[in-house]
Amino acid sequence: MESYCPRFCSEFNRPMFSIDERPHGKLDLKETFQMGKELRSAVGTFKFVSLLTTLASLAHVWAVHPVPMFLLAYLTIWGAFFSICYLLGSLLLTICSPSSLANTQPNRLVKFTWMLYSVSSTLECFTTVLYWAGRPADMGPITLGDVTMHCVVLAILLVQGFLVDRIPLRLKHTGPTILVSLFYTAWLVLQNVVFQYNPEDDDDDDAIYDAIRWREDTILALILSLVALVSLLFFAILLWALSLPGRRYSSDDGLEEDKPDETGSTEVFDEQYGETGSEVDMEVCEVYEV
């Protein structure tokens, strides 16, 4: 717990895509994102299957829904969309990046994938917990789509992001997630107050979510929206904390390059200059003796 607080505070002083995490080390981007491997490798195959599974889950829900286009009104679908974008970016980094790529600052695809994982994992945690916690008992039997969209996709993200890719989440990456939530809240207001259209069966109101009725109960809708925003922040911080232990650092990070030897030993000097350094010292001594 002692190490979490300083790292939490240092997050706000660190650039969004910095690989320098002194004093812990420099991130090894190639190992972090499993770059430079082939599709037929174990990592490449896993990422390919994960992407296909997520695509199949979304396609299944789209196929069985009576009004497929209206699925875009739900946050769950957008969470799945961002998840697919991350999984695709992660796969491309693995199979398309050259194995000789230098472990330097992240390129655009790395930044794209890095950011999307933060957005998708936070949204998936939020929608999954919210769905199973708020699912009415009389809603009917649990379908395959319920399980895939509110369980399988999240499991894929957590396994690939924390065990395969080991993505180091940044607290500053929460910004785009909050921006997505604000846009979605604005959409809920427009849908319920301006458009007033919901093709699905609804007993008393055309709101997408029965608990959030901006037209009928604005105060309650505002309170629940603020609670949702706080929940997103909670999941973002939780995922950031979970990403700390498994981070992969480069063995040649250069952090000790300018650090003096506190014991006064000449081992560092000897390693750099070998016996030549000792011979120079002897010659200097002989000059002074003369």
C-alpha positions as CSV (number, residue, x, y, z in Angstrom):
1,M,0.0,0.0,0.0
2,E,2.9,2.3,0.7
3,S,4.1,2.1,-3.0
4,Y,0.7,2.8,-4.4
5,C,0.2,6.3,-3.0
6,P,3.5,7.8,-4.4
7,R,2.9,6.2,-7.8
8,F,-0.7,7.5,-7.8
9,C,0.6,11.1,-7.2
10,S,3.4,10.7,-9.8
11,E,0.8,9.7,-12.5
12,F,-0.3,13.3,-12.8
13,N,3.2,14.5,-13.5
14,R,4.0,11.8,-16.1
15,P,3.1,12.2,-19.8
16,M,0.3,10.1,-21.1
17,F,2.5,7.8,-23.2
18,S,5.8,8.1,-21.4
19,I,7.8,4.8,-21.1
20,D,10.0,6.3,-18.4
21,E,8.8,5.2,-15.0
22,R,11.7,6.1,-12.8
23,P,12.8,4.8,-10.4
24,H,11.2,1.5,-11.5
25,G,12.6,1.5,-15.0
26,K,11.7,2.1,-18.6
27,L,8.8,0.2,-20.1
28,D,9.7,-2.5,-22.6
29,L,7.2,-1.8,-25.4
30,K,8.1,-4.9,-27.4
31,E,7.4,-7.2,-24.5
32,T,4.5,-5.1,-23.2
33,F,2.5,-5.4,-26.4
34,Q,4.1,-8.6,-27.6
35,M,5.4,-7.0,-30.8
36,G,7.2,-8.7,-33.6
37,K,5.7,-12.1,-33.3
38,E,4.0,-14.1,-36.1
39,L,0.3,-15.0,-36.4
40,R,1.0,-18.7,-36.0
41,S,2.8,-18.1,-32.6
42,A,0.9,-18.8,-29.4
43,V,0.4,-15.1,-28.7
44,G,-0.6,-14.3,-32.2
45,T,-3.1,-17.2,-32.3
46,F,-4.6,-16.2,-29.0
47,K,-5.1,-12.6,-30.0
48,F,-6.6,-13.7,-33.3
49,V,-9.1,-16.0,-31.6
50,S,-9.9,-13.3,-29.0
51,L,-10.8,-10.8,-31.8
52,L,-12.9,-13.4,-33.6
53,T,-14.8,-14.3,-30.4
54,T,-15.6,-10.7,-29.7
55,L,-16.7,-10.1,-33.3
56,A,-18.9,-13.2,-33.2
57,S,-20.5,-12.1,-29.9
58,L,-21.4,-8.7,-31.4
59,A,-22.6,-10.3,-34.6
60,H,-24.8,-12.7,-32.7
61,V,-26.5,-10.0,-30.7
62,W,-27.0,-7.9,-33.8
63,A,-28.6,-10.9,-35.6
64,V,-31.1,-11.8,-33.0
65,H,-32.2,-8.3,-32.0
66,P,-35.6,-7.2,-33.5
67,V,-34.3,-3.7,-34.3
68,P,-30.5,-4.1,-34.8
69,M,-29.8,-0.5,-35.6
70,F,-31.2,0.6,-32.3
71,L,-28.5,-1.4,-30.5
72,L,-26.2,1.6,-31.1
73,A,-28.2,3.4,-28.5
74,Y,-26.8,1.2,-25.7
75,L,-23.5,1.7,-24.0
76,T,-22.8,-2.0,-24.0
77,I,-22.5,-2.0,-27.8
78,W,-20.1,0.9,-27.7
79,G,-18.0,-0.9,-25.1
80,A,-17.8,-3.9,-27.4
81,F,-16.9,-1.6,-30.3
82,F,-14.0,-0.1,-28.4
83,S,-13.0,-3.6,-27.3
84,I,-12.8,-4.8,-30.9
85,C,-10.7,-1.7,-31.9
86,Y,-8.3,-2.5,-29.1
87,L,-8.1,-6.2,-29.9
88,L,-7.4,-5.4,-33.6
89,G,-4.7,-2.9,-32.7
90,S,-3.1,-5.3,-30.4
91,L,-3.1,-8.1,-33.0
92,L,-1.6,-5.7,-35.6
93,L,1.2,-4.8,-33.2
94,T,2.0,-8.5,-32.7
95,I,1.9,-9.7,-36.3
96,C,2.9,-6.6,-38.3
97,S,5.6,-4.9,-36.2
98,P,9.2,-5.9,-37.2
99,S,11.0,-8.0,-34.6
100,S,14.0,-5.6,-34.9
101,L,11.9,-2.6,-33.8
102,A,13.8,-0.4,-31.4
103,N,12.4,-0.1,-27.9
104,T,11.9,3.7,-28.1
105,Q,9.0,6.1,-27.8
106,P,5.6,4.6,-28.8
107,N,4.3,5.1,-32.4
108,R,0.8,6.0,-33.4
109,L,-0.5,2.4,-33.4
110,V,0.9,1.8,-29.9
111,K,-0.7,5.0,-28.6
112,F,-4.0,4.0,-30.3
113,T,-4.0,0.6,-28.8
114,W,-2.8,1.8,-25.4
115,M,-5.5,4.4,-25.1
116,L,-8.3,2.1,-26.4
117,Y,-7.5,-0.5,-23.8
118,S,-8.1,2.0,-21.0
119,V,-11.4,3.1,-22.6
120,S,-12.7,-0.4,-23.4
121,S,-11.7,-2.1,-20.2
122,T,-13.3,0.6,-18.0
123,L,-16.5,0.7,-20.0
124,E,-16.7,-3.1,-20.0
125,C,-16.2,-3.3,-16.2
126,F,-18.9,-0.7,-15.7
127,T,-21.5,-2.1,-18.1
128,T,-21.0,-5.7,-16.9
129,V,-21.3,-4.9,-13.2
130,L,-24.2,-2.6,-13.8
131,Y,-26.1,-5.2,-15.9
132,W,-25.9,-8.1,-13.5
133,A,-26.4,-5.9,-10.4
134,G,-29.5,-4.2,-11.9
135,R,-31.0,-7.0,-13.9
136,P,-34.6,-7.6,-12.8
137,A,-35.6,-11.0,-11.7
138,D,-38.6,-11.0,-14.0
139,M,-36.6,-10.1,-17.1
140,G,-36.7,-13.6,-18.4
141,P,-34.1,-16.3,-18.9
142,I,-30.5,-15.4,-19.4
143,T,-29.6,-15.6,-23.1
144,L,-26.3,-16.3,-24.9
145,G,-26.1,-12.7,-25.9
146,D,-26.4,-11.7,-22.2
147,V,-23.4,-13.8,-21.3
148,T,-21.2,-13.0,-24.2
149,M,-21.7,-9.2,-24.1
150,H,-21.7,-8.9,-20.3
151,C,-19.1,-11.5,-19.3
152,V,-17.1,-13.0,-22.1
153,V,-15.9,-9.8,-23.7
154,L,-14.7,-8.5,-20.3
155,A,-12.9,-11.7,-19.5
156,I,-11.1,-11.5,-22.9
157,L,-10.0,-7.9,-22.2
158,L,-8.7,-8.7,-18.7
159,V,-6.8,-11.8,-19.8
160,Q,-5.2,-10.2,-22.8
161,G,-4.6,-6.8,-21.3
162,F,-3.1,-8.0,-18.0
163,L,-1.7,-11.4,-18.7
164,V,-0.7,-11.4,-22.4
165,D,0.0,-7.7,-23.2
166,R,0.6,-6.4,-19.6
167,I,-0.6,-2.9,-20.6
168,P,0.5,-0.2,-18.1
169,L,-2.6,1.9,-17.7
170,R,-2.3,5.6,-17.0
171,L,-4.6,7.6,-14.9
172,K,-4.5,10.3,-17.5
173,H,-6.1,7.8,-19.9
174,T,-9.3,8.2,-17.9
175,G,-9.9,11.5,-19.7
176,P,-11.2,9.9,-23.0
177,T,-13.3,7.5,-21.0
178,I,-15.0,10.4,-19.2
179,L,-15.4,12.1,-22.5
180,V,-17.2,9.1,-23.9
181,S,-19.5,9.0,-20.8
182,L,-20.4,12.7,-21.2
183,F,-21.2,12.2,-24.9
184,Y,-23.4,9.2,-24.0
185,T,-25.2,11.1,-21.2
186,A,-25.9,13.9,-23.7
187,W,-27.3,11.2,-26.1
188,L,-29.6,9.9,-23.4
189,V,-31.0,13.4,-22.8
190,L,-31.6,14.0,-26.5
191,Q,-33.2,10.6,-27.0
192,N,-35.6,10.9,-24.0
193,V,-36.4,14.6,-24.2
194,V,-36.1,15.6,-27.9
195,F,-36.4,12.5,-30.1
196,Q,-38.6,10.5,-27.7
197,Y,-38.2,7.3,-29.8
198,N,-37.7,3.8,-28.5
199,P,-38.8,0.9,-30.8
200,E,-38.6,-1.6,-28.0
201,D,-41.4,-2.5,-25.6
202,D,-41.7,0.1,-22.8
203,D,-44.6,0.3,-20.4
204,D,-44.4,3.9,-19.2
205,D,-41.6,5.8,-20.9
206,D,-39.5,5.8,-24.1
207,A,-36.2,6.1,-22.2
208,I,-33.5,3.6,-23.0
209,Y,-33.0,2.8,-19.4
210,D,-36.0,2.9,-17.1
211,A,-34.1,4.2,-14.2
212,I,-32.8,7.3,-16.1
213,R,-35.8,9.3,-17.3
214,W,-34.7,12.8,-18.1
215,R,-38.2,13.9,-19.1
216,E,-40.2,12.4,-16.3
217,D,-37.7,12.7,-13.4
218,T,-34.8,15.0,-14.2
219,I,-33.3,15.2,-10.7
220,L,-33.1,11.4,-10.3
221,A,-31.6,11.1,-13.8
222,L,-28.9,13.7,-12.9
223,I,-28.1,12.0,-9.6
224,L,-27.7,8.6,-11.3
225,S,-25.6,10.1,-14.1
226,L,-23.2,11.5,-11.5
227,V,-23.1,8.1,-9.7
228,A,-22.3,6.5,-13.0
229,L,-19.4,9.0,-13.5
230,V,-18.0,8.3,-10.1
231,S,-18.3,4.5,-10.8
232,L,-16.3,4.9,-14.0
233,L,-13.5,6.7,-12.1
234,F,-13.5,3.9,-9.5
235,F,-13.1,1.2,-12.2
236,A,-10.4,3.3,-13.9
237,I,-8.4,3.6,-10.7
238,L,-8.9,-0.1,-9.9
239,L,-7.7,-1.2,-13.3
240,W,-4.7,1.1,-13.0
241,A,-3.8,-0.5,-9.6
242,L,-4.1,-4.0,-11.1
243,S,-1.8,-3.1,-14.0
244,L,1.1,-2.1,-11.7
245,P,2.5,-5.5,-10.6
246,G,2.8,-7.0,-14.0
247,R,4.6,-4.2,-15.9
248,R,7.5,-5.3,-18.1
249,Y,10.6,-3.1,-17.9
250,S,13.6,-3.1,-20.2
251,S,16.8,-4.6,-18.8
252,D,18.8,-1.9,-20.5
253,D,17.0,1.1,-19.2
254,G,20.1,3.2,-18.4
255,L,18.8,4.3,-15.0
256,E,22.0,3.4,-13.3
257,E,24.2,5.1,-15.9
258,D,25.0,8.3,-13.9
259,K,24.6,6.9,-10.4
260,P,27.8,7.2,-8.4
261,D,29.2,4.2,-6.5
262,E,28.4,4.9,-2.8
263,T,30.9,2.4,-1.5
264,G,33.9,4.0,-3.1
265,S,34.7,0.8,-5.0
266,T,36.5,1.0,-8.4
267,E,34.5,-1.9,-9.8
268,V,32.4,0.3,-12.1
269,F,35.5,2.1,-13.3
270,D,37.3,-1.2,-14.0
271,E,34.3,-2.6,-15.9
272,Q,34.3,0.4,-18.2
273,Y,38.0,0.9,-18.7
274,G,39.5,-2.5,-17.7
275,E,43.2,-2.8,-16.8
276,T,44.0,0.3,-19.0
277,G,42.6,2.5,-16.3
278,S,44.8,1.0,-13.7
279,E,47.9,1.4,-15.9
280,V,47.1,5.1,-16.4
281,D,46.9,5.6,-12.7
282,M,50.3,4.0,-12.2
283,E,51.9,6.2,-14.9
284,V,50.4,9.3,-13.3
285,C,51.9,8.3,-9.9
286,E,55.3,7.7,-11.4
287,V,55.3,11.2,-12.9
288,Y,54.5,12.8,-9.6
289,E,57.3,10.7,-7.9
290,V,59.8,12.1,-10.4
